[in-house]
Amino acid sequence: MFPEKTDGFTAVPRFLPPETANAPDGLALAFIGDAVWSLMARDFILSQADARVQTLHERTAMICNAAFQAAAAERIAPKLTAQEEGIFKRGRNARVGHVPKNKSQAEYHRATGVEALFGWLYLRGESERIGELFRAAIRNDPADDTKEDPFS
């Protein structure tokens, strides 16, 4: 029932071929990228400390929202290749159906760009690059490579 093929991203089975990453729809990339970001956030939070499920959920919500992802876009921007920047812009510039009332349109679009980038990297099987950019995205101080705690 499930495909045998995995891409090294924690052995997650893949249903879509890698060439799907080149699909022109930025929102489709953001759709899969949202799940990738959420999985990375949950993995990171569990790696930090053993906590009650409610605490884990609250910390996940701090990282998995448009405001955090929009700020993360600024932190990872200097690290992007030209091709990655193009994918980010494709997601950022995608025509979304709605913007949550508690977010600005610009913030929501930047978050969609980050999700599109993570979706594209996932579909290409670039798990190391996903980890590298996620670590940069969660740092409070982008100049300090030793701090990875967005909760401090």
C-alpha positions in Angstrom: 0.0 0.0 0.0 2.8 2.5 0.9 5.6 3.1 -1.5 9.0 1.7 -0.8 10.8 4.9 -1.8 12.1 7.3 0.9 14.2 10.4 0.5 16.1 10.2 3.8 13.8 12.7 5.5 13.4 10.5 8.6 12.4 7.7 6.3 9.1 9.3 5.3 7.6 7.4 2.4 7.2 9.5 -0.8 4.2 9.4 -3.1 5.2 12.3 -5.3 8.2 12.1 -7.7 11.0 14.7 -7.2 10.1 16.5 -10.4 6.9 17.6 -8.7 9.1 20.1 -6.9 9.2 22.0 -10.2 5.4 22.4 -10.3 4.6 26.1 -10.9 2.0 26.4 -8.1 3.6 28.1 -5.0 0.5 27.3 -2.9 0.9 23.5 -3.6 4.5 23.8 -2.4 3.4 25.7 0.7 0.8 23.0 1.4 3.4 20.3 1.7 5.9 22.8 3.3 3.4 23.5 6.1 3.6 19.9 7.1 7.4 19.8 6.8 7.7 22.9 9.0 5.3 21.4 11.6 7.2 18.2 11.7 10.5 20.0 12.1 9.1 22.1 14.9 7.7 19.2 16.8 11.0 17.3 16.4 12.9 20.3 17.7 10.6 20.8 20.7 10.8 17.2 21.7 14.6 17.3 21.5 14.7 20.2 23.9 13.0 18.7 27.0 10.6 16.2 28.2 7.4 18.1 29.0 3.6 17.6 29.3 1.7 17.4 26.1 0.0 20.7 26.7 3.4 22.4 27.0 4.6 20.7 23.9 1.5 21.9 22.0 2.0 25.5 23.3 5.6 25.6 22.2 4.7 24.1 18.8 2.1 26.9 18.4 4.8 29.5 19.1 6.8 28.2 16.1 4.1 27.1 13.7 2.4 30.4 13.0 2.6 33.1 10.3 4.2 35.7 12.6 7.1 33.4 13.5 7.5 32.1 10.0 7.6 35.7 8.6 10.3 36.6 11.1 12.1 33.4 10.1 12.0 34.5 6.5 14.2 37.4 7.5 16.7 35.2 9.3 17.1 32.7 6.5 17.1 35.2 3.6 20.9 35.7 3.6 21.5 32.0 3.5 19.3 31.3 0.4 20.7 30.4 -3.0 19.3 32.2 -6.0 17.1 29.2 -6.8 15.8 29.0 -3.3 15.1 32.7 -3.2 13.0 32.2 -6.4 11.0 29.5 -4.8 10.4 31.6 -1.7 9.2 34.5 -3.9 6.9 32.1 -5.9 5.2 31.1 -2.6 5.2 34.6 -1.2 3.7 36.1 -4.4 1.0 33.3 -4.7 -2.5 34.5 -4.7 -4.0 33.2 -1.4 -7.7 33.0 -0.9 -7.8 34.7 2.5 -5.5 36.2 5.2 -6.3 35.5 8.8 -7.7 38.6 10.5 -5.0 38.7 13.1 -2.1 38.8 10.5 -1.0 41.4 8.1 -1.1 40.5 4.4 2.7 40.9 4.1 3.4 38.7 7.1 1.1 36.0 5.8 2.7 36.1 2.4 6.2 35.8 3.8 5.1 32.8 5.9 3.6 31.2 2.7 7.0 31.8 1.0 8.8 30.0 3.8 6.4 27.1 3.6 6.8 26.9 -0.2 10.5 26.8 0.2 10.4 24.0 2.7 7.9 22.0 0.6 10.2 22.4 -2.5 13.2 21.2 -0.5 11.3 18.3 0.8 10.1 17.2 -2.6 13.6 17.4 -3.9 14.8 15.2 -1.0 17.1 17.9 0.4 16.7 16.9 4.1 20.1 18.3 5.2 19.3 21.7 3.7 15.9 21.7 5.4 17.6 21.1 8.7 20.2 23.8 8.1 17.5 26.4 7.2 15.2 25.4 10.0 18.0 25.7 12.6 18.8 29.2 11.2 15.1 30.1 11.2 14.6 29.3 14.9 17.6 31.2 16.2 16.9 34.3 18.3 20.2 35.8 17.2 21.1 34.9 13.6 24.7 36.0 14.2 25.1 33.5 17.0 25.3 29.9 15.7 25.3 28.5 19.2 21.7 29.6 20.3 18.9 27.5 19.0 16.2 28.3 21.6 13.4 30.4 20.3 11.8 30.3 23.8 14.6 32.2 25.6 
